Amino acid sequence: MTDDYDGPILEIDQLSISFFTRLREIPAVMDFSVRVMPGEAVGLVGESGCGKSTVALGVMQDLGKNGRIVGGSIKFKGRDLAKMTHEELRDIRGSEIAMIYQEPMASLNPAMKIGKQLMEVPIVHKGVSKEEAYERALQVVTDVKLPDPKRMLDSYPHQLSGGQQQRIVIAMALMAEPSLLILDEPTTALDVTVEAAVVELVKELGKKYGTSMLFISHNLGLVLETCDRLCVMYSGEAVERGSIHDVFDEMQHPYTQALFRSIPLPGADKNARPLVAIPGNFPLPHERPPGCNFGPRCDYFEAGRCDAQDIPMDAVEGNQRHFTRCLKYQEIDWNAPISNVEVKEKAEPGEVVLRMDNLKKYYEVAANALFGSSGETKVVKANETLSFEARESETLAIVGESGCGKSTFAKVLMGLETATDGQILLGNKNIEGTPIEERDTKTIADVQMVFQNPFDTLNPSMTVGRQIIRALEIFDIGNSDEERRERMLKLLDLVKLPRAFADRMPRQLSGGQKQRVGIARAFAGDARIVVADEPVSALDVSVQAAVTDLLMEIQREQKTTLLFISHDLSIVRYLSDRVMVMYLGHVVELGTTDQVFSPPYHPYTEALLSAVPIADTSIEKQHIVLEGDIPSAMSPPPGCPFQTRCRWKSNVAGGLCEKEVPPVRQLADGHQIKCHLSDEELDNMEPVIKIAAE
């Protein structure tokens, strides 16, 4: 086989894949076609369960015992993969086609040093010597911008951060210089700043090695930043295919339009221009409707026409590279404004409900805790002098990378930890030193939490109704079982779940439905403060909009104070009234949402804003990629906590950033920042996100 092949690297033609159970055949992918040309990056976008990963496994010929290709073909460089022998496939996998998975640790051997794992690839696939393999490994680790490459090769996977592990996995995939790289949600588990760096890296390396890419993601912003063309999938079928500009700016399928309406782009506003969730639920593979799979959830559905027959992919008139699976695409006014959107009244924040003054939380750890022997202790400063207040009906967002102390402060507030110093006032009551087991019922009911992963917080062996009633019993609500049952049903109404769900088990619910049960439980005792810790990051885009909207609605009704912990700044901009930016235990910026999202910024806020992928072709962003990872809280840098990664540091005279922690400065009413930059330099900062002039 020659390397000067100039046809499509990957050509999938009318592919159908089914999984066979004892009861039935379950079609996972139907009539799916896509091509990837040399050096091209193609995005595959859709919600979980739509068949994206099944397509990738089909390409890798790794569908397991139950999966089979039942129609169509997958050709790699013109050769049908299904007709290859095991030996031929083994030669291609890893050397010609490489795959990067969502969870980096799943691809690394925990008991083997990184260097050895990397060297295996060229030794096995290319038959090179150990010396040459080591040189290559060193080169690739340098390419993926990891610090101190020699030390990296000598480390075990657990000694690296998540972002570093993912870079090693990318390095491993690139070791054999594959022609095709399949990336399956490679940045979902990473912080937004690390994600930006990894995406930048993949683009650079794709160009350097001439690699073609199939990029699977549910994040439209990421696809915009990394791909040339994309294919939108829904329920096992491709529904729209074209260049990035075709699909983003001239969409021709109702599902694509519905996806864009459910993500918070700049300009969305929770009161004036709320997000629109897609009605209904995703169909299960064996319960797909007749005709158009999206029909039951589509605003333009026409009975007797859309459900009469299978709908083929059709070339959009006037554009032979843009395809849609919609019968009515020429009849729809794609630019019409969204109808029947309720404009909500903006809730005015009330009195201060929660106040934190100079809160500190330190942990003592043995300096050599990793190795189990005793010795001197080190102090981990998880929270340094945190001060802020939150009002009734207000949403305060807390943003920052993992390791910045967001969750530690939430634990202290909830009473799962106690504070080292400072105070937390709930109303006029100090709660910073009272652990949860000593708190009275009212305090526990007042401060509730909605967690990131709804699967971990529900008891799998208890019905949904029973779990909510259990919370009511703990909060001493209701005088009888009947009263509590009635209250539970009202809570299900509140979170827009059918009352029949009271008798369902958690496993019978989708992720979004489980998260609603979690929210119902948090509001069971009329909580005054709800801490929402990344409550939508584990959910699909369209479900995110519904859950976000639900939180807002309950907040309006109950005047709840919402502390919204997140690293997704698009949702923060949409939801929050005020934003607190944290870095390594410090609050580096605090202000209203408008103050924080427009200059002057703290240099860290500026980098965070630049890192957010935005699914809008009219947006121009400043390009700021942070070098390195967050320093360890066990040995923070001297001076300003952010100085090791700051691009403005050289503007401050006398090495002040390395010597002193900056003082908190008030820039405008309610806008504070912890930075040594002069007023003049702060005033001259450019906006990070601009809407391009037409």
C-alpha angles and dihedrals in degrees: 000000000000127000094220090078106143104183123090112313088214125020118180111185124191090325119188122185125184135183117218122216126176089263105042152340111268113203108217100173126021132190094340122171131176136149129208115198124205111290092004128128116214121190123216109202133184145105124287112285094030094112102257096129091041088060090051092049088049090056090049089046088232104127096134127228096309101042123088138171102238099177144008128020144268113213124189113197088342097309122113107240092204091062096053123105122242089257093052091048092049090054092051099044112084094006104052100013119033129180131207115202132210096249111053095198090061088066098045129077106232093206098053130074116250093242093056092048091051094045091054091068100063092033092056100035103032103025094230125158123265091250093053092044090053091050090050092048090051091049094050093047087053089048092055088054099243116160120245097007095196092056090047091055089051094051132092118237094252090060091065131076121246092260092050092048091052090051090052090052089051089048089051092050090050096046092090093041095237122204091222128037119191114200115194108197089312096177104039093105095046135090116259093249091049089045090055091051093047092048091048088050095050090051093049094047092045088058094042095051097030090236121169115223140208104197115195114197145139090212110095092190092058092049090051090054097045111029140070096201135011143202121209116212130199126179097339098319136093105241101178135014132179147099118316091257093047094053099036098042104026104028115179104187128075092224092056089049091048091050092054092048091055097055123081105244121176107284096039111122126190091224108030102026108019123184117262115228119212107253121237128010138290109270118247112244094252094044101053114147122245116267114359112027091211092049100103091054098038125111091210099047116144117194115228091024110049093039098040101089145354109288118227127214107263130197111246110245112260093015117073094186096054117081133181135184096217129109094202102044093117093051097051121094097224093187097052113122118252108272128219096018111156113229107216128212113249109247112234112228112246132202124332109277100174130031129181120193120192092325113189128184118186128175125203115220131175107257089233096034089137092067098044099236121121125243140116118352127233126208119232109204100207094167124024119196099322113190128173142117132225127204136212113278091012129127113214114187120208112201137180142107122290110282093036094110101256095128094040091059090047090053091052091049091050092048094244086119131020125231123257093212142345126045143273116205119198102191097321096325124106112228104161094101099039114095116215095257089060096045119105120245093255093056092048091050090046096057113047135163137220109202133218097242114047091190094066097049102055124079104241093210098052128077119248092248093050092052092054092044089051089058090049090052091051091049091049093239121156128019098236142023089256092055091048092048091051091049090049091053090049089052089053088052089049092056091041098245120140112257089237087072088075088084096045126103119235092250089064091061131082121236093262092049091050090051089053090055088052090052092047089053093049091052094043093100097041091258115210093201125032119189107206108195107198088316096176105032093095092051134085120262096253092046090048090062092052095047093045090050090048092054090050093049094049089046091055092049098043100031089232123174108234122204103194114196112196147137093206103097094186090065091041091055091050098045112031135084094194133016131211116196116205130194125178094338095314129107100231097176136012129175146108115310091256092050094050095044095052129056140305092066136174103253089246093052088050091055092046091053092048091052097058112103109226120199095218125102092204093064122099117197134193108242112235118158115185114227118223132000131287107285117249117270086224091067109018117185118263118260118005110019091224098048095101091065102027120121092196096056095100089060091067114083127230098019089279092152090063095047110041137038103238118249120245109261129197108225098175137343105317094350114116132173135184105219142118095220115121121251089248093056092046090050091053096055115126123227111263095211119046131171105235117242111254 
